[in-house]
Amino acid sequence: MSSLSFQSKLNSRTANSPPLRNGRSTWFATLFYTALIVYGSLYPLTGWTVPHEPLFSFLTAAIPTHISRADVLTNVLAYIPLGILLVWTFHLAGKFSSITAVTLVGGLLSLSMESVQMFLPSRTASNIDLLTNIIGTSLGACMGFALRPHSALMLRIKGLRDEWFAAGRGVDIGLCAVFLWALSQLSPFVPSMDISSIRDGLKPVWYSLNALGAFSFFNMLPYTLNVAGLTLLIGTVARPRRPAMLMFLYFAAAVLCIKPFIVSRQLSLEAVCGLVVAAILLMLAPKKPALRAVLSMVCIFAGFTVAELSSGVGGLHSFNWVPFAGQIDNTVSGFGSILEGTWPFAALACLTVLGFGRKLLPMIWVGGVVLAVAFALEWEQQQIPGRYGDVTTVILAGMGWILSCLYVMVDQGAADEVSRAIPLQHGYRSSRIRSLSDSHTNL
């Protein structure tokens, strides 16, 4: 099949794809995230007692003289995704009515959680928390309304996406994984131009340059593997003659350059060298998309494995069976930890979909193996100094995998067809293409 024939076929398929509607997968995501908020708000779920103060008394309590910026940031950030998901779930007409209704729902959820916290001595019901949760929901509602499938902004983004990348929900998952990786590097998303904060963000680079013995090759390796894996993923799903891999390397470099300007984030020399080494190695990357996909999967999973097996500072620790305990205890860095544990498995799910199509059995088998290895790596951390084996990592891995599968498989009527860019770009025979199309239709 000629390149021109492939391009026209791909463009036609993209143009004829049904518009994206939010179906059951959006409901699943909304319910799942709501459950996370309930769990985080009522953690540790023990020590229940009858409060001494009247119910709802926190609403009229005096505003404290000292308000923790970390708590404010956490409460706002936690409810932004809820606002986005609620807008996409309810499909209310009109900007004002949509934002108002979603803000009301988020406020009622927060009011319920703060009220129940009065029965937990380890938690403190606060009117400041309620207010910041409402603000977060409102911001998320505004963002969700701006990013609706048929909004002007979303149509422009979709136009750029279709111009650069192949069609299909499997490809969407891969692009989402890249976006989650960038967010994991920039969490908690609060910029700072304070000189002391920027110096602190660049301190690891300065320290390593002045004491090269502190440079850790083992810490550089995950950056190299992750950047290489994501770049190969982008190259796999990109349209022909689009310099998508080069553009992603520029994008990754920009993300690392921004890190010192984000509160509590630091740029390390290992990260910089990892990006450079990945860029050099990618000069030897294969041209065939199928080989790129395989190498991408190997690099991403190897990067996760190396990061899991790297040693830390301190002694040995027992396995933690309490989900999200570390993220709740340190909420500012907890968001980044959640994103870091989710994006690799969304990327692996994307590559599995591109390889096997929208078939349930391969997703179950491959997902089961991946999650079993993730659990084994976490369990092994009990033998690694300074590391904490945590069931949360396995839960995040499952969340990334399962939500990706639901996005592809549940909304069959609303989904674009799964991209067949890999076999098409390989010039498979037309009979092979027809058989793939038929197998997809029979799902």
C-alpha positions as a LaTeX table, in Angstrom:
\begin{tabular}{lrrr}
\hline
Residue & $x$ (\AA) & $y$ (\AA) & $z$ (\AA) \\
\hline
Met1 & 0.00 & 0.00 & 0.00 \\
Ser2 & 1.44 & 3.37 & $-0.98$ \\
Ser3 & 1.95 & 6.17 & 1.51 \\
Leu4 & $-0.60$ & 8.35 & $-0.32$ \\
Ser5 & $-3.18$ & 5.56 & $-0.26$ \\
Phe6 & $-2.64$ & 5.00 & 3.45 \\
Gln7 & $-2.91$ & 8.70 & 4.22 \\
Ser8 & $-6.17$ & 9.12 & 2.28 \\
Lys9 & $-7.64$ & 6.02 & 3.91 \\
Leu10 & $-6.64$ & 7.23 & 7.36 \\
Asn11 & $-8.00$ & 10.73 & 6.76 \\
Ser12 & $-11.28$ & 9.31 & 5.49 \\
Arg13 & $-11.58$ & 7.05 & 8.52 \\
Thr14 & $-10.93$ & 9.97 & 10.87 \\
Ala15 & $-13.41$ & 12.23 & 9.13 \\
Asn16 & $-16.14$ & 9.58 & 9.20 \\
Ser17 & $-15.63$ & 8.73 & 12.86 \\
Pro18 & $-18.72$ & 9.42 & 14.98 \\
Pro19 & $-18.45$ & 12.37 & 17.35 \\
Leu20 & $-17.16$ & 11.53 & 20.77 \\
Arg21 & $-19.89$ & 11.22 & 23.39 \\
Asn22 & $-19.32$ & 10.68 & 27.08 \\
Gly23 & $-20.91$ & 7.39 & 28.05 \\
Arg24 & $-20.54$ & 4.75 & 30.71 \\
Ser25 & $-16.78$ & 5.14 & 31.00 \\
Thr26 & $-17.28$ & 8.74 & 32.15 \\
Trp27 & $-19.78$ & 7.54 & 34.76 \\
Phe28 & $-17.29$ & 4.93 & 35.96 \\
Ala29 & $-14.54$ & 7.55 & 36.22 \\
Thr30 & $-16.83$ & 9.96 & 38.10 \\
Leu31 & $-18.00$ & 7.33 & 40.58 \\
Phe32 & $-14.44$ & 6.08 & 41.08 \\
Tyr33 & $-13.07$ & 9.56 & 41.74 \\
Thr34 & $-15.96$ & 10.36 & 44.08 \\
Ala35 & $-15.14$ & 7.19 & 46.02 \\
Leu36 & $-11.51$ & 8.34 & 46.27 \\
Ile37 & $-12.65$ & 11.70 & 47.70 \\
Val38 & $-14.88$ & 9.96 & 50.25 \\
Tyr39 & $-12.04$ & 7.63 & 51.26 \\
Gly40 & $-9.51$ & 10.44 & 51.54 \\
Ser41 & $-11.92$ & 12.64 & 53.49 \\
Leu42 & $-12.80$ & 9.94 & 56.04 \\
Tyr43 & $-9.36$ & 8.31 & 56.32 \\
Pro44 & $-8.43$ & 6.41 & 58.54 \\
Leu45 & $-12.08$ & 5.32 & 58.96 \\
Thr46 & $-11.52$ & 4.35 & 62.62 \\
Gly47 & $-12.25$ & 5.85 & 66.04 \\
Trp48 & $-15.82$ & 6.93 & 65.35 \\
Thr49 & $-17.46$ & 8.81 & 68.22 \\
Val50 & $-20.37$ & 11.17 & 68.88 \\
Pro51 & $-19.18$ & 14.80 & 68.56 \\
His52 & $-19.48$ & 17.15 & 71.52 \\
Glu53 & $-20.33$ & 20.14 & 69.32 \\
Pro54 & $-23.68$ & 20.51 & 67.50 \\
Leu55 & $-23.77$ & 19.15 & 63.98 \\
Phe56 & $-22.79$ & 21.74 & 61.35 \\
Ser57 & $-21.28$ & 23.97 & 64.04 \\
Phe58 & $-18.11$ & 24.22 & 61.96 \\
Leu59 & $-20.01$ & 26.36 & 59.45 \\
Thr60 & $-20.22$ & 29.27 & 61.89 \\
Ala61 & $-16.82$ & 28.73 & 63.49 \\
Ala62 & $-14.36$ & 31.62 & 63.48 \\
Ile63 & $-11.86$ & 31.65 & 60.63 \\
Pro64 & $-8.47$ & 30.55 & 61.99 \\
Thr65 & $-5.69$ & 33.10 & 62.14 \\
His66 & $-3.25$ & 30.72 & 60.42 \\
Ile67 & $-4.36$ & 28.93 & 57.27 \\
Ser68 & $-2.07$ & 26.27 & 55.82 \\
Arg69 & $-1.25$ & 26.97 & 52.19 \\
Ala70 & $-0.64$ & 23.26 & 51.64 \\
Asp71 & $-4.15$ & 22.43 & 52.91 \\
Val72 & $-5.73$ & 25.12 & 50.72 \\
Leu73 & $-3.84$ & 23.88 & 47.67 \\
Thr74 & $-4.78$ & 20.27 & 48.40 \\
Asn75 & $-8.47$ & 21.03 & 48.86 \\
Val76 & $-8.67$ & 23.02 & 45.65 \\
Leu77 & $-6.73$ & 20.52 & 43.54 \\
Ala78 & $-8.67$ & 17.53 & 44.89 \\
Tyr79 & $-12.03$ & 18.87 & 43.68 \\
Ile80 & $-10.96$ & 20.23 & 40.27 \\
Pro81 & $-11.08$ & 16.78 & 38.57 \\
Leu82 & $-14.48$ & 16.17 & 40.20 \\
Gly83 & $-15.84$ & 19.37 & 38.65 \\
Ile84 & $-14.51$ & 18.38 & 35.23 \\
Leu85 & $-15.98$ & 14.88 & 35.42 \\
Leu86 & $-19.37$ & 16.08 & 36.65 \\
Val87 & $-19.71$ & 18.50 & 33.73 \\
Trp88 & $-18.87$ & 15.73 & 31.28 \\
Thr89 & $-21.28$ & 13.33 & 33.00 \\
Phe90 & $-24.43$ & 15.44 & 33.35 \\
His91 & $-24.45$ & 17.17 & 29.89 \\
Leu92 & $-26.36$ & 20.21 & 31.14 \\
Ala93 & $-27.13$ & 22.88 & 28.56 \\
Gly94 & $-25.92$ & 26.39 & 29.18 \\
Lys95 & $-22.67$ & 27.51 & 30.73 \\
Phe96 & $-24.14$ & 29.17 & 33.81 \\
Ser97 & $-26.56$ & 26.36 & 34.66 \\
Ser98 & $-23.90$ & 23.69 & 34.10 \\
Ile99 & $-21.27$ & 25.37 & 36.28 \\
Thr100 & $-23.82$ & 26.26 & 38.97 \\
Ala101 & $-25.27$ & 22.74 & 39.17 \\
Val102 & $-21.85$ & 21.08 & 39.29 \\
Thr103 & $-20.60$ & 23.53 & 41.93 \\
Leu104 & $-23.69$ & 22.77 & 44.00 \\
Val105 & $-23.12$ & 19.02 & 43.76 \\
Gly106 & $-19.45$ & 19.40 & 44.71 \\
Gly107 & $-20.39$ & 21.69 & 47.59 \\
Leu108 & $-22.97$ & 19.20 & 48.89 \\
Leu109 & $-20.40$ & 16.40 & 48.72 \\
Ser110 & $-17.86$ & 18.51 & 50.60 \\
Leu111 & $-20.47$ & 19.56 & 53.18 \\
Ser112 & $-21.34$ & 15.89 & 53.73 \\
Met113 & $-17.69$ & 14.92 & 54.17 \\
Glu114 & $-16.95$ & 17.78 & 56.57 \\
Ser115 & $-20.05$ & 16.92 & 58.60 \\
Val116 & $-19.11$ & 13.25 & 58.86 \\
Gln117 & $-15.58$ & 14.26 & 59.90 \\
Met118 & $-17.10$ & 15.61 & 63.11 \\
Phe119 & $-17.55$ & 11.95 & 64.14 \\
Leu120 & $-13.83$ & 11.24 & 63.58 \\
Pro121 & $-11.55$ & 12.61 & 66.32 \\
Ser122 & $-8.54$ & 12.31 & 64.00 \\
Arg123 & $-10.14$ & 14.67 & 61.46 \\
Thr124 & $-11.14$ & 18.33 & 61.77 \\
Ala125 & $-14.26$ & 19.69 & 60.12 \\
Ser126 & $-13.51$ & 23.13 & 58.70 \\
Asn127 & $-15.45$ & 25.84 & 56.90 \\
Ile128 & $-12.21$ & 26.78 & 55.11 \\
Asp129 & $-11.99$ & 23.26 & 53.69 \\
Leu130 & $-15.60$ & 23.50 & 52.53 \\
Leu131 & $-14.96$ & 26.86 & 50.83 \\
Thr132 & $-11.79$ & 25.69 & 49.08 \\
Asn133 & $-13.52$ & 22.49 & 47.93 \\
Ile134 & $-16.31$ & 24.58 & 46.40 \\
Ile135 & $-13.73$ & 26.79 & 44.69 \\
Gly136 & $-11.99$ & 23.71 & 43.30 \\
Thr137 & $-15.26$ & 22.27 & 42.01 \\
Ser138 & $-16.16$ & 25.58 & 40.37 \\
Leu139 & $-12.76$ & 25.82 & 38.68 \\
Gly140 & $-13.08$ & 22.25 & 37.48 \\
Ala141 & $-16.58$ & 22.95 & 36.16 \\
Cys142 & $-15.27$ & 25.91 & 34.16 \\
Met143 & $-12.46$ & 23.78 & 32.76 \\
Gly144 & $-14.83$ & 20.90 & 32.00 \\
Phe145 & $-17.24$ & 23.20 & 30.18 \\
Ala146 & $-14.40$ & 24.66 & 28.11 \\
Leu147 & $-13.21$ & 21.13 & 27.26 \\
Arg148 & $-16.57$ & 19.64 & 26.27 \\
Pro149 & $-16.35$ & 17.43 & 23.15 \\
His150 & $-18.08$ & 19.99 & 20.90 \\
Ser151 & $-16.68$ & 23.20 & 22.37 \\
Ala152 & $-14.63$ & 25.48 & 20.12 \\
Leu153 & $-11.45$ & 24.82 & 22.13 \\
Met154 & $-11.93$ & 21.06 & 22.08 \\
Leu155 & $-12.70$ & 21.03 & 18.36 \\
Arg156 & $-9.46$ & 22.94 & 17.73 \\
Ile157 & $-7.51$ & 20.50 & 19.91 \\
Lys158 & $-9.16$ & 17.55 & 18.16 \\
Gly159 & $-8.24$ & 19.06 & 14.80 \\
Leu160 & $-4.58$ & 19.24 & 15.80 \\
Arg161 & $-4.77$ & 15.75 & 17.25 \\
Asp162 & $-6.23$ & 14.30 & 14.04 \\
Glu163 & $-3.66$ & 16.18 & 11.99 \\
Trp164 & $-0.72$ & 14.70 & 13.88 \\
Phe165 & $-1.92$ & 11.32 & 15.16 \\
Ala166 & $-3.84$ & 8.30 & 13.92 \\
Ala167 & $-7.51$ & 7.81 & 14.76 \\
Gly168 & $-8.76$ & 5.61 & 17.54 \\
Arg169 & $-9.41$ & 5.53 & 21.25 \\
Gly170 & $-6.33$ & 3.40 & 21.78 \\
Val171 & $-4.26$ & 6.32 & 20.48 \\
Asp172 & $-6.19$ & 8.68 & 22.78 \\
Ile173 & $-5.04$ & 6.61 & 25.77 \\
Gly174 & $-1.42$ & 6.93 & 24.70 \\
Leu175 & $-1.70$ & 10.71 & 24.37 \\
Cys176 & $-3.39$ & 10.82 & 27.77 \\
Ala177 & $-0.48$ & 8.83 & 29.25 \\
Val178 & 1.97 & 11.41 & 27.87 \\
Phe179 & $-0.11$ & 14.21 & 29.39 \\
Leu180 & $-0.20$ & 12.41 & 32.77 \\
Trp181 & 3.58 & 11.99 & 32.67 \\
Ala182 & 4.00 & 15.74 & 32.17 \\
Leu183 & 1.59 & 16.46 & 35.02 \\
Ser184 & 3.49 & 14.06 & 37.29 \\
Gln185 & 6.65 & 16.09 & 36.68 \\
Leu186 & 4.95 & 19.42 & 37.40 \\
Ser187 & 2.69 & 18.56 & 40.34 \\
Pro188 & 1.51 & 20.43 & 42.47 \\
Phe189 & 1.20 & 22.90 & 39.54 \\
Val190 & 1.90 & 26.03 & 41.61 \\
Pro191 & 4.45 & 28.30 & 39.88 \\
Ser192 & 6.85 & 30.44 & 41.85 \\
Met193 & 9.23 & 33.18 & 40.74 \\
Asp194 & 10.72 & 33.51 & 44.20 \\
Ile195 & 14.52 & 33.42 & 43.93 \\
Ser196 & 14.94 & 31.15 & 46.95 \\
Ser197 & 12.40 & 28.69 & 45.57 \\
Ile198 & 14.12 & 28.61 & 42.17 \\
Arg199 & 17.51 & 28.09 & 43.83 \\
Asp200 & 16.06 & 25.21 & 45.81 \\
Gly201 & 14.67 & 23.75 & 42.58 \\
Leu202 & 18.11 & 23.85 & 40.95 \\
Lys203 & 20.03 & 22.71 & 44.03 \\
Pro204 & 20.37 & 19.03 & 42.95 \\
Val205 & 21.94 & 20.07 & 39.62 \\
Trp206 & 24.40 & 22.42 & 41.33 \\
Tyr207 & 25.28 & 19.83 & 43.94 \\
Ser208 & 25.92 & 17.10 & 41.37 \\
Leu209 & 28.06 & 19.39 & 39.18 \\
Asn210 & 30.23 & 20.28 & 42.17 \\
Ala211 & 30.41 & 16.71 & 43.47 \\
Leu212 & 30.22 & 14.37 & 40.50 \\
Gly213 & 30.58 & 11.43 & 42.82 \\
Ala214 & 27.01 & 12.09 & 43.95 \\
Phe215 & 25.71 & 11.48 & 40.42 \\
Ser216 & 23.67 & 8.25 & 40.33 \\
Phe217 & 23.51 & 6.27 & 37.10 \\
Phe218 & 20.80 & 4.13 & 38.67 \\
Asn219 & 18.65 & 7.25 & 39.21 \\
Met220 & 19.32 & 8.42 & 35.65 \\
Leu221 & 18.22 & 5.16 & 34.07 \\
Pro222 & 14.46 & 5.50 & 34.78 \\
Tyr223 & 14.45 & 8.95 & 33.12 \\
Thr224 & 16.21 & 7.54 & 30.08 \\
Leu225 & 13.85 & 4.59 & 29.77 \\
Asn226 & 10.68 & 6.60 & 30.39 \\
Val227 & 11.54 & 9.37 & 27.92 \\
Ala228 & 12.63 & 6.82 & 25.31 \\
Gly229 & 9.49 & 4.74 & 25.85 \\
Leu230 & 7.13 & 7.70 & 25.58 \\
Thr231 & 8.94 & 9.05 & 22.52 \\
Leu232 & 8.64 & 5.66 & 20.80 \\
Leu233 & 4.95 & 5.57 & 21.76 \\
Ile234 & 4.44 & 8.97 & 20.14 \\
Gly235 & 6.32 & 7.76 & 17.06 \\
Thr236 & 4.09 & 4.69 & 16.89 \\
Val237 & 0.79 & 6.58 & 16.87 \\
Ala238 & 1.94 & 9.58 & 14.78 \\
Arg239 & 0.87 & 10.06 & 11.21 \\
Pro240 & 3.49 & 9.58 & 8.47 \\
Arg241 & 5.94 & 12.41 & 7.80 \\
Arg242 & 5.10 & 14.15 & 11.07 \\
Pro243 & 8.16 & 14.89 & 13.28 \\
Ala244 & 6.21 & 13.85 & 16.37 \\
Met245 & 9.15 & 12.14 & 18.09 \\
Leu246 & 11.34 & 15.22 & 17.79 \\
Met247 & 8.52 & 17.45 & 19.00 \\
Phe248 & 8.01 & 15.25 & 22.05 \\
Leu249 & 11.70 & 15.50 & 22.95 \\
Tyr250 & 11.35 & 19.29 & 22.81 \\
Phe251 & 8.23 & 18.99 & 24.95 \\
Ala252 & 10.00 & 16.78 & 27.52 \\
Ala253 & 12.91 & 19.24 & 27.67 \\
Ala254 & 10.47 & 22.11 & 28.27 \\
Val255 & 8.77 & 20.15 & 31.08 \\
Leu256 & 12.11 & 19.59 & 32.82 \\
Cys257 & 13.07 & 23.25 & 32.41 \\
Ile258 & 9.82 & 24.32 & 34.08 \\
Lys259 & 10.29 & 22.06 & 37.14 \\
Pro260 & 12.52 & 24.48 & 39.14 \\
Phe261 & 9.79 & 27.12 & 38.83 \\
Ile262 & 7.19 & 24.85 & 40.47 \\
Val263 & 6.83 & 24.94 & 44.25 \\
Ser264 & 8.46 & 21.91 & 45.96 \\
Arg265 & 9.82 & 20.47 & 42.67 \\
Gln266 & 13.51 & 20.05 & 41.88 \\
Leu267 & 15.48 & 19.41 & 38.70 \\
Ser268 & 18.25 & 16.83 & 38.98 \\
Leu269 & 21.29 & 16.29 & 36.82 \\
Glu270 & 20.16 & 12.67 & 36.43 \\
Ala271 & 16.94 & 13.87 & 34.78 \\
Val272 & 18.81 & 16.15 & 32.36 \\
Cys273 & 21.33 & 13.44 & 31.43 \\
Gly274 & 18.54 & 10.90 & 31.13 \\
Leu275 & 16.80 & 13.07 & 28.54 \\
Val276 & 20.04 & 13.62 & 26.60 \\
Val277 & 20.93 & 9.91 & 26.60 \\
Ala278 & 17.40 & 9.00 & 25.50 \\
Ala279 & 17.61 & 11.48 & 22.61 \\
Ile280 & 20.93 & 9.97 & 21.49 \\
Leu281 & 19.67 & 6.39 & 21.70 \\
Leu282 & 16.50 & 7.29 & 19.79 \\
Met283 & 18.66 & 8.11 & 16.78 \\
Leu284 & 18.90 & 4.32 & 16.41 \\
Ala285 & 15.15 & 3.80 & 16.77 \\
Pro286 & 13.56 & 1.47 & 14.18 \\
Lys287 & 11.35 & 2.96 & 11.48 \\
Lys288 & 8.70 & 0.25 & 11.63 \\
Pro289 & 5.82 & 1.22 & 13.95 \\
Ala290 & 5.36 & $-2.34$ & 15.20 \\
Leu291 & 8.96 & $-2.50$ & 16.42 \\
Arg292 & 8.61 & 0.94 & 17.95 \\
Ala293 & 5.55 & $-0.25$ & 19.86 \\
Val294 & 7.36 & $-3.28$ & 21.25 \\
Leu295 & 10.40 & $-1.24$ & 22.25 \\
Ser296 & 8.16 & 1.39 & 23.82 \\
Met297 & 6.45 & $-1.23$ & 25.98 \\
Val298 & 9.81 & $-2.69$ & 27.02 \\
Cys299 & 11.28 & 0.73 & 27.89 \\
Ile300 & 8.28 & 1.93 & 29.88 \\
Phe301 & 8.00 & $-1.26$ & 31.93 \\
Ala302 & 11.77 & $-1.41$ & 32.41 \\
Gly303 & 11.74 & 2.20 & 33.63 \\
Phe304 & 9.05 & 1.35 & 36.16 \\
Thr305 & 10.99 & $-1.74$ & 37.28 \\
Val306 & 14.29 & 0.11 & 37.75 \\
Ala307 & 12.55 & 2.86 & 39.74 \\
Glu308 & 10.91 & 0.24 & 41.95 \\
Leu309 & 14.20 & $-1.56$ & 42.68 \\
Ser310 & 16.33 & 1.52 & 43.38 \\
Ser311 & 17.44 & 1.89 & 47.00 \\
Gly312 & 16.67 & 4.84 & 49.24 \\
Val313 & 17.90 & 6.26 & 52.52 \\
Gly314 & 17.10 & 4.38 & 55.72 \\
Gly315 & 16.43 & 0.84 & 56.83 \\
Leu316 & 13.97 & $-1.87$ & 55.87 \\
His317 & 10.23 & $-1.36$ & 56.18 \\
Ser318 & 7.24 & $-3.67$ & 56.25 \\
Phe319 & 4.62 & $-3.73$ & 53.50 \\
Asn320 & 1.85 & $-1.14$ & 53.74 \\
Trp321 & $-1.63$ & $-2.56$ & 53.18 \\
Val322 & $-3.51$ & 0.71 & 53.79 \\
Pro323 & $-4.41$ & 2.28 & 50.42 \\
Phe324 & $-3.23$ & 5.87 & 49.83 \\
Ala325 & $-1.86$ & 6.23 & 53.37 \\
Gly326 & 1.31 & 7.99 & 52.21 \\
Gln327 & $-0.54$ & 10.22 & 49.74 \\
Ile328 & $-3.02$ & 11.37 & 52.38 \\
Asp329 & $-0.31$ & 12.03 & 54.98 \\
Asn330 & 1.63 & 14.15 & 52.46 \\
Thr331 & $-1.04$ & 15.49 & 50.17 \\
Val332 & 1.04 & 18.05 & 48.26 \\
Ser333 & 3.44 & 15.44 & 46.89 \\
Gly334 & 0.67 & 12.83 & 46.93 \\
Phe335 & $-0.85$ & 14.11 & 43.68 \\
Gly336 & 2.44 & 13.64 & 41.86 \\
Ser337 & 2.81 & 10.18 & 43.37 \\
Ile338 & $-0.63$ & 9.17 & 42.09 \\
Leu339 & 0.16 & 10.42 & 38.59 \\
Glu340 & 3.56 & 8.69 & 38.58 \\
Gly341 & 1.90 & 5.41 & 39.50 \\
Thr342 & $-0.83$ & 5.73 & 36.87 \\
Trp343 & 0.68 & 6.93 & 33.59 \\
Pro344 & 3.00 & 3.93 & 32.85 \\
Phe345 & 0.07 & 1.52 & 32.92 \\
Ala346 & $-2.13$ & 3.74 & 30.79 \\
Ala347 & 0.72 & 3.77 & 28.25 \\
Leu348 & 1.07 & $-0.02$ & 28.43 \\
Ala349 & $-2.69$ & $-0.41$ & 27.97 \\
Cys350 & $-2.50$ & 1.82 & 24.88 \\
Leu351 & 0.24 & $-0.33$ & 23.34 \\
Thr352 & $-1.71$ & $-3.49$ & 24.15 \\
Val353 & $-4.81$ & $-2.10$ & 22.44 \\
Leu354 & $-2.78$ & $-1.10$ & 19.38 \\
Gly355 & $-1.29$ & $-4.59$ & 19.22 \\
Phe356 & $-4.37$ & $-6.74$ & 19.87 \\
Gly357 & $-7.29$ & $-4.45$ & 19.08 \\
Arg358 & $-10.38$ & $-4.07$ & 21.26 \\
Lys359 & $-10.39$ & $-7.63$ & 22.52 \\
Leu360 & $-11.17$ & $-8.51$ & 26.10 \\
Leu361 & $-9.06$ & $-11.64$ & 26.56 \\
Pro362 & $-5.66$ & $-10.11$ & 25.69 \\
Met363 & $-6.40$ & $-7.11$ & 27.89 \\
Ile364 & $-7.18$ & $-9.43$ & 30.82 \\
Trp365 & $-4.13$ & $-11.64$ & 30.32 \\
Val366 & $-1.62$ & $-8.87$ & 29.70 \\
Gly367 & $-3.11$ & $-6.74$ & 32.45 \\
Gly368 & $-3.01$ & $-9.62$ & 34.89 \\
Val369 & 0.67 & $-10.30$ & 34.18 \\
Val370 & 1.59 & $-6.60$ & 34.44 \\
Leu371 & $-0.26$ & $-6.15$ & 37.75 \\
Ala372 & 1.24 & $-9.37$ & 39.17 \\
Val373 & 4.74 & $-8.13$ & 38.37 \\
Ala374 & 3.91 & $-4.71$ & 39.88 \\
Phe375 & 2.80 & $-6.40$ & 43.12 \\
Ala376 & 5.94 & $-8.59$ & 43.16 \\
Leu377 & 8.14 & $-5.50$ & 42.78 \\
Glu378 & 6.35 & $-3.72$ & 45.61 \\
Trp379 & 6.65 & $-6.81$ & 47.82 \\
Glu380 & 10.37 & $-7.02$ & 47.05 \\
Gln381 & 10.84 & $-3.49$ & 48.39 \\
Gln382 & 10.66 & $-4.95$ & 51.90 \\
Gln383 & 14.21 & $-6.18$ & 51.22 \\
Ile384 & 15.49 & $-2.86$ & 49.80 \\
Pro385 & 16.85 & $-0.27$ & 52.24 \\
Gly386 & 14.90 & 2.97 & 52.34 \\
Arg387 & 11.96 & 1.70 & 50.29 \\
Tyr388 & 8.35 & 1.20 & 51.35 \\
Gly389 & 6.35 & $-1.56$ & 49.69 \\
Asp390 & 2.87 & $-0.14$ & 49.20 \\
Val391 & $-0.37$ & $-1.67$ & 47.96 \\
Thr392 & $-1.29$ & 1.80 & 46.65 \\
Thr393 & 1.14 & 1.38 & 43.74 \\
Val394 & $-0.66$ & $-1.81$ & 42.69 \\
Ile395 & $-4.04$ & $-0.08$ & 43.01 \\
Leu396 & $-2.83$ & 2.83 & 40.85 \\
Ala397 & $-1.48$ & 0.37 & 38.28 \\
Gly398 & $-4.84$ & $-1.38$ & 38.17 \\
Met399 & $-6.66$ & 1.94 & 37.99 \\
Gly400 & $-4.59$ & 3.08 & 35.01 \\
Trp401 & $-5.09$ & $-0.23$ & 33.23 \\
Ile402 & $-8.79$ & $-0.76$ & 33.97 \\
Leu403 & $-9.91$ & 2.80 & 33.21 \\
Ser404 & $-8.01$ & 2.66 & 29.93 \\
Cys405 & $-9.75$ & $-0.60$ & 29.02 \\
Leu406 & $-13.14$ & 0.82 & 29.97 \\
Tyr407 & $-12.52$ & 3.89 & 27.82 \\
Val408 & $-11.81$ & 1.68 & 24.81 \\
Met409 & $-14.29$ & $-1.14$ & 25.32 \\
Val410 & $-17.34$ & 0.06 & 27.26 \\
Asp411 & $-18.60$ & 2.91 & 25.06 \\
Gln412 & $-18.72$ & 0.81 & 21.92 \\
Gly413 & $-21.40$ & 2.92 & 20.28 \\
Ala414 & $-19.58$ & 6.19 & 20.95 \\
Ala415 & $-16.03$ & 5.03 & 20.36 \\
Asp416 & $-13.97$ & 5.73 & 17.33 \\
Glu417 & $-12.67$ & 2.56 & 15.78 \\
Val418 & $-9.45$ & 1.26 & 17.28 \\
Ser419 & $-6.52$ & 2.50 & 15.26 \\
Arg420 & $-5.02$ & 0.06 & 12.79 \\
Ala421 & $-2.13$ & 2.39 & 12.00 \\
Ile422 & 0.51 & $-0.20$ & 12.90 \\
Pro423 & $-0.51$ & $-2.93$ & 10.41 \\
Leu424 & $-1.47$ & $-0.40$ & 7.75 \\
Gln425 & 1.85 & 1.40 & 7.87 \\
His426 & 3.51 & $-1.94$ & 7.53 \\
Gly427 & 1.80 & $-2.46$ & 4.19 \\
Tyr428 & $-0.11$ & $-5.60$ & 5.14 \\
Arg429 & $-2.12$ & $-7.14$ & 2.34 \\
Ser430 & $-5.64$ & $-5.85$ & 1.80 \\
Ser431 & $-7.05$ & $-9.24$ & 2.85 \\
Arg432 & $-5.27$ & $-8.89$ & 6.19 \\
Ile433 & $-6.73$ & $-5.41$ & 6.62 \\
Arg434 & $-10.23$ & $-6.71$ & 5.84 \\
Ser435 & $-9.87$ & $-9.51$ & 8.36 \\
Leu436 & $-8.82$ & $-7.05$ & 11.04 \\
Ser437 & $-11.79$ & $-4.85$ & 10.19 \\
Asp438 & $-14.16$ & $-7.82$ & 10.29 \\
Ser439 & $-12.82$ & $-9.02$ & 13.63 \\
His440 & $-13.30$ & $-5.54$ & 15.04 \\
Thr441 & $-16.88$ & $-5.38$ & 13.75 \\
Asn442 & $-17.73$ & $-8.73$ & 15.36 \\
Leu443 & $-16.64$ & $-7.55$ & 18.82 \\
\hline
\end{tabular}
